[in-house]
Amino acid sequence: MEQKEVEKNVVQDSNDNIHTQLEASINQMESVESGNVEGTVVEVRDDTVFVDIGTGRDGQIRIAEFGDVVPAVGDKITVFLKNPSGRDGLPEVSKIMADEKRLWEELKTAYDEKKSVEGTIEAATKGGYMVNLGGGIKAFLPISQADSQKVEKEEKLIGVKGRFYVEKLYSNGKRNVVVNRRKYLEEQIDINRDKFFSETKIGDVVKGTVKSFTSFGAFIDLGGFDGLLHINDMSWGHVTRPKDFVKKGQEIELKVIRLDPEGKRINLSLKHFSEDPWVHFEDKYHVNDVVDGKVTKLTDFGAFIELEEGIEGLAHISEFSWTKKINKPSDMVKEGDKVQCMILGYDIQAGRVSLGLKQVTANPWDSINERYPVGSKVKGKVVKVTNSGAFVQLEEGIDAFLAAEDLSWTKKVKHPGSEVKQDQELDVVVLECDVEGHRLRVGVKQLTDNPWKAFANEYHQGSTLEGEVASITDFGIFVKAPNGIEGLVNKANLSEDRDTPFEEAVKKYNVGDKVNVYVVAVDVEKEKVAFSVKEYKKAQQRAEISQYMSSSNDDGGAYTIGDSLKNHNK
């Protein structure tokens, strides 16, 4: 009995201790309020972290809530106590909710104090990106505020970690956050740029990354702000394409050659790592030197020729040929051609050289008088026919002008094309040679004797002849003499009757009719002769009177009009 009494008392004491401990635990749980509390990690298993938060029973948190950093036993951590006595009497705790609550408070502070927060751009969404700020809080980042420059490819920013300003922060059952990355980046750019201007001086060597190209050079990223590498500062030589000297994304060293803090402009150079070749120009080059070069660029007015890297001159189109008329430089040279040229002049301060291509060959006009003396007979080819004459090529680049009036002694050539054709071979006589003016004049009719001189010797003023009506005009008729020379019978000299108008008098004549005319005047130099029908008839009348007078005084025989005219011609 006594033993049973003792066992009963032991069991009773044990039950009393358990009830006492449970009551103490319950009281302790009731004393812990919901919210963030500090706990100690007491055990870490494969997928669970056990945390002592002072409630008598350990809280259990899935290890996934800790992300990449798994806590160790003994670590102090902050957790959110959702329920002190949750399911099965275990306290319900959460690491994520604790982080979210803490972060939300930090976001409110950052918003109020205009401070930046850290985050990671996770994914693109309509109109922008979603940014993970940690603690389960996601923020919206408008694409216009995502970068300091226009975003060309959305995927480029995904995964980027950085700092953001909180633009909007509100909670209406759901926490919403809008952030701005651009503002933060621009502030940093301004800070970095100001630091650059304060610490950098002209001549310093800096590092940068080729960011983009323009027609006039390349922009270099110097740490969020740009410097310009102008096309003229890439090389002392000729630069056509900036991409031939630097590549996009390439990290390069450059020299600072200009700083403008007010305008926020920075000019950079590659060529200033080497000496300016113009410094030693006069040691190597002189006026009238014949030098080798390479054509680098063609323009409407000439060609740029590189003598060496950094030394480039211009050959004006007028200096291309002694004889040819060059319409465009590409008719003579093309880019990349190696040519010989002569230095005509230079300006070291301006970095200019004047070059000539024709000067490396003899000027054919210097000896033109020896090859084509006036009066010499030469052969040529018609290369062009114009309204006033034709151009005859005597040799390559040497053309002479053949005027319409020098085609024939007797024909009035109105259209040179009726007498000569392009590519026709001709014998011509050199009439004029102008060395200074680079002009030659030739003639075809001069190959034969001047019929006007023969005509003037045979028919002087007062002579008569029988001709043929060649043409009829409003101002008279043209009569062709027996040797082919044509003269004009002015309308005033067509009829001896002053009362008969020209329009009536001319009706008596047709082309091809034979007509007797009187020679009024002959001008050999101007190749003109004036005829008169009226004067011829007057001459007839004088002859008749003379005949009559002679027949009255001389019984020896009859005297005819023809005899009178013959005597008159003597």
PEMO-V648654 format. One record per residue. N is the residue number from 1. PHI is phi as a letter, one per 30 degrees, with the letter a starting at -180 (999 if undefined). OMEGA is omega in whole degrees, 0 to 359 (* if undefined). D_LAST is the distance of its C-alpha to the last C-alpha in whole Angstrom. Layout:
# PEMO-V648654
n = {N:N}
phi = {PHI:PHI}
omega = {OMEGA:OMEGA}
d_last = {D_LAST:D_LAST}
This chain:
# PEMO-V648654
n = {1:2:3:4:5:6:7:8:9:10:11:12:13:14:15:16:17:18:19:20:21:22:23:24:25:26:27:28:29:30:31:32:33:34:35:36:37:38:39:40:41:42:43:44:45:46:47:48:49:50:51:52:53:54:55:56:57:58:59:60:61:62:63:64:65:66:67:68:69:70:71:72:73:74:75:76:77:78:79:80:81:82:83:84:85:86:87:88:89:90:91:92:93:94:95:96:97:98:99:100:101:102:103:104:105:106:107:108:109:110:111:112:113:114:115:116:117:118:119:120:121:122:123:124:125:126:127:128:129:130:131:132:133:134:135:136:137:138:139:140:141:142:143:144:145:146:147:148:149:150:151:152:153:154:155:156:157:158:159:160:161:162:163:164:165:166:167:168:169:170:171:172:173:174:175:176:177:178:179:180:181:182:183:184:185:186:187:188:189:190:191:192:193:194:195:196:197:198:199:200:201:202:203:204:205:206:207:208:209:210:211:212:213:214:215:216:217:218:219:220:221:222:223:224:225:226:227:228:229:230:231:232:233:234:235:236:237:238:239:240:241:242:243:244:245:246:247:248:249:250:251:252:253:254:255:256:257:258:259:260:261:262:263:264:265:266:267:268:269:270:271:272:273:274:275:276:277:278:279:280:281:282:283:284:285:286:287:288:289:290:291:292:293:294:295:296:297:298:299:300:301:302:303:304:305:306:307:308:309:310:311:312:313:314:315:316:317:318:319:320:321:322:323:324:325:326:327:328:329:330:331:332:333:334:335:336:337:338:339:340:341:342:343:344:345:346:347:348:349:350:351:352:353:354:355:356:357:358:359:360:361:362:363:364:365:366:367:368:369:370:371:372:373:374:375:376:377:378:379:380:381:382:383:384:385:386:387:388:389:390:391:392:393:394:395:396:397:398:399:400:401:402:403:404:405:406:407:408:409:410:411:412:413:414:415:416:417:418:419:420:421:422:423:424:425:426:427:428:429:430:431:432:433:434:435:436:437:438:439:440:441:442:443:444:445:446:447:448:449:450:451:452:453:454:455:456:457:458:459:460:461:462:463:464:465:466:467:468:469:470:471:472:473:474:475:476:477:478:479:480:481:482:483:484:485:486:487:488:489:490:491:492:493:494:495:496:497:498:499:500:501:502:503:504:505:506:507:508:509:510:511:512:513:514:515:516:517:518:519:520:521:522:523:524:525:526:527:528:529:530:531:532:533:534:535:536:537:538:539:540:541:542:543:544:545:546:547:548:549:550:551:552:553:554:555:556:557:558:559:560:561:562:563:564:565:566:567:568:569:570}
phi = {999:d:d:d:d:d:d:d:d:d:d:d:d:d:d:d:d:d:d:d:d:d:d:d:d:d:d:d:d:d:d:c:d:d:k:d:b:c:b:b:d:c:a:b:c:e:b:b:c:c:b:d:c:i:c:j:b:d:d:c:b:d:d:d:d:d:i:d:c:d:d:c:e:j:d:d:b:c:b:c:c:d:a:d:b:d:d:h:i:d:d:c:b:b:d:d:d:d:d:d:d:d:d:d:d:d:d:d:d:d:d:d:c:h:c:d:b:c:a:b:d:c:a:d:b:d:i:l:b:c:c:d:c:j:h:i:c:c:b:c:c:e:d:d:c:d:b:d:b:e:d:d:b:e:d:d:c:d:j:d:c:a:c:b:c:d:d:b:a:a:b:b:j:b:d:b:b:b:b:b:c:e:e:d:d:d:d:d:d:d:d:d:d:d:d:d:d:d:c:c:b:d:j:d:c:b:c:a:c:d:c:a:c:b:d:c:l:b:c:c:d:c:k:j:b:c:c:c:c:d:e:d:c:d:a:d:d:d:c:c:b:e:d:d:c:b:c:d:i:d:c:b:c:b:c:d:c:a:b:b:e:d:d:h:c:b:c:b:b:c:d:d:d:c:d:d:d:d:e:c:e:d:d:c:b:b:d:i:d:c:b:c:a:b:d:c:a:c:b:d:c:l:b:c:b:d:d:a:e:j:c:b:b:c:c:d:e:d:c:d:b:d:c:d:d:c:d:b:e:d:d:c:b:b:e:j:d:c:b:c:b:c:d:c:l:a:b:d:d:d:i:b:b:c:b:b:c:d:d:d:b:d:d:d:d:d:c:d:d:d:d:b:d:e:j:d:c:b:c:a:b:d:c:a:c:b:d:c:l:b:c:c:d:c:a:e:i:c:c:c:c:c:d:e:d:c:d:b:d:c:d:c:d:d:b:e:d:d:c:b:b:d:i:d:d:b:c:b:c:d:c:a:b:c:d:d:d:h:b:b:b:b:b:c:d:d:d:c:d:d:d:d:d:d:d:d:d:d:b:c:e:j:d:b:a:c:b:b:d:c:a:b:b:d:c:l:b:c:c:c:d:e:c:j:d:c:b:c:c:d:d:d:c:d:b:d:d:d:d:d:d:e:e:d:d:d:d:d:c:b:e:j:d:d:b:c:b:c:d:d:a:b:b:d:d:d:h:b:b:c:c:b:d:d:d:d:d:d:d:e:d:d:d:d:d:d:d:d:d:d:d:d:c:b:d:d:l:d:b:c:d:d:d:d:d:d:d:d:d:d}
omega = {182:179:178:180:181:179:180:180:179:180:181:180:180:180:179:179:180:180:180:180:180:180:179:180:180:180:180:178:182:182:180:182:177:180:180:178:179:180:180:179:182:181:177:176:184:185:184:175:181:185:176:180:175:179:181:178:184:172:182:181:176:185:179:181:181:179:185:184:180:182:178:179:180:180:174:180:176:179:177:179:181:183:182:181:183:182:182:178:179:178:178:182:180:175:182:182:177:178:181:180:179:182:180:178:179:178:179:178:179:180:182:186:178:177:181:177:182:178:181:176:187:187:176:177:183:176:180:184:169:183:178:180:183:178:178:181:177:180:177:179:178:184:180:181:187:184:181:176:184:180:181:181:184:185:182:184:181:182:182:175:181:181:186:170:178:181:180:182:180:182:177:185:177:183:180:182:174:184:182:178:184:182:180:181:181:177:180:178:179:179:181:180:179:179:179:181:182:185:186:177:181:182:178:175:180:177:178:180:180:187:182:182:170:180:183:177:182:175:183:177:182:180:180:176:190:167:181:170:184:182:180:181:178:182:173:179:182:178:179:183:178:183:177:185:178:181:179:181:181:175:185:173:181:175:177:181:178:178:178:182:182:179:181:181:180:177:184:183:170:187:183:172:178:184:177:183:180:180:184:184:186:175:186:188:179:177:181:173:172:186:175:179:179:180:182:184:176:175:179:186:178:182:174:184:180:178:173:181:179:179:183:180:180:170:180:184:179:181:183:186:177:192:185:171:184:180:178:184:183:175:183:184:175:181:180:180:172:186:170:181:180:176:182:180:179:177:185:182:180:181:182:174:176:185:176:177:184:186:179:176:180:177:183:181:179:182:185:180:180:183:183:178:179:180:181:179:182:177:178:179:179:181:179:178:180:179:183:180:182:175:183:180:178:174:182:177:180:179:177:181:177:182:181:182:178:178:184:177:191:182:170:187:179:181:181:180:178:183:181:181:177:182:178:176:183:165:182:176:179:182:184:178:181:184:182:180:181:181:174:175:182:179:177:184:181:175:179:179:181:182:180:177:179:179:181:178:183:184:178:180:180:177:175:178:175:179:183:179:181:179:181:181:179:184:177:179:176:181:180:178:182:181:175:180:180:176:183:167:181:184:177:182:182:183:179:179:182:183:180:180:181:183:178:183:185:180:181:188:175:178:181:179:173:182:177:182:179:180:181:182:177:177:184:183:181:180:180:174:179:178:176:173:182:181:177:181:176:178:176:182:179:179:179:178:180:179:182:182:181:181:180:184:186:180:186:181:183:179:188:176:179:178:180:182:178:178:181:181:183:*}
d_last = {202:201:198:197:197:195:192:192:192:189:187:187:186:183:182:183:180:177:178:178:174:173:174:172:169:169:169:167:164:165:164:160:158:155:152:150:153:153:155:155:154:157:156:153:153:150:149:151:152:155:155:159:158:162:163:165:163:160:157:154:151:148:147:143:143:143:140:139:141:145:148:150:154:155:152:152:150:149:150:150:153:153:156:159:161:159:160:163:163:161:158:155:152:148:146:143:144:146:142:140:143:142:138:138:140:137:134:136:136:133:131:133:132:129:129:128:130:129:128:126:124:125:123:120:121:119:117:118:121:125:126:130:131:135:138:137:134:131:128:125:122:119:116:114:116:117:114:112:109:108:110:108:111:114:116:115:117:120:123:122:125:124:125:125:125:127:125:128:131:134:137:137:140:137:136:132:130:126:125:121:120:117:118:120:117:115:118:118:114:114:117:116:112:114:116:113:111:114:115:111:108:105:105:108:108:109:110:108:107:104:104:101:97:94:91:91:94:98:101:104:107:109:113:112:109:106:103:100:98:94:92:90:94:94:92:90:88:86:88:87:90:93:95:94:96:99:101:103:107:106:108:106:106:104:103:103:100:101:104:103:107:106:103:105:102:103:100:101:99:99:96:98:100:98:96:92:90:88:90:89:85:84:86:84:81:78:74:72:75:74:77:78:79:80:78:81:79:75:74:71:70:71:74:77:78:81:81:85:88:87:84:81:78:75:71:69:66:64:65:65:62:59:56:58:58:62:63:67:69:71:67:68:72:75:78:80:77:78:75:74:72:72:74:71:74:77:80:83:85:83:83:79:77:73:72:69:68:65:66:68:64:61:58:55:53:54:52:50:47:48:48:45:42:39:37:39:39:43:44:46:48:47:50:49:47:46:44:42:42:44:46:46:49:48:52:55:55:51:49:45:43:40:39:37:34:34:35:31:28:27:30:32:35:38:41:41:43:41:39:42:46:49:50:47:46:42:40:39:37:39:37:40:43:46:49:51:50:50:47:44:41:39:36:35:32:31:33:29:26:24:22:20:19:17:16:15:13:11:11:11:12:10:9:11:14:17:20:24:26:28:30:31:33:35:32:29:27:26:23:23:19:19:20:23:22:23:22:24:23:26:28:27:24:25:26:25:28:30:34:33:34:32:35:35:31:31:34:31:30:31:31:29:27:24:21:18:17:14:14:16:17:18:21:21:25:26:24:23:20:20:19:19:20:21:17:16:18:18:14:16:18:16:14:17:18:15:17:20:20:18:21:23:22:22:24:22:21:20:17:16:14:13:11:10:9:7:5:5:4:0}
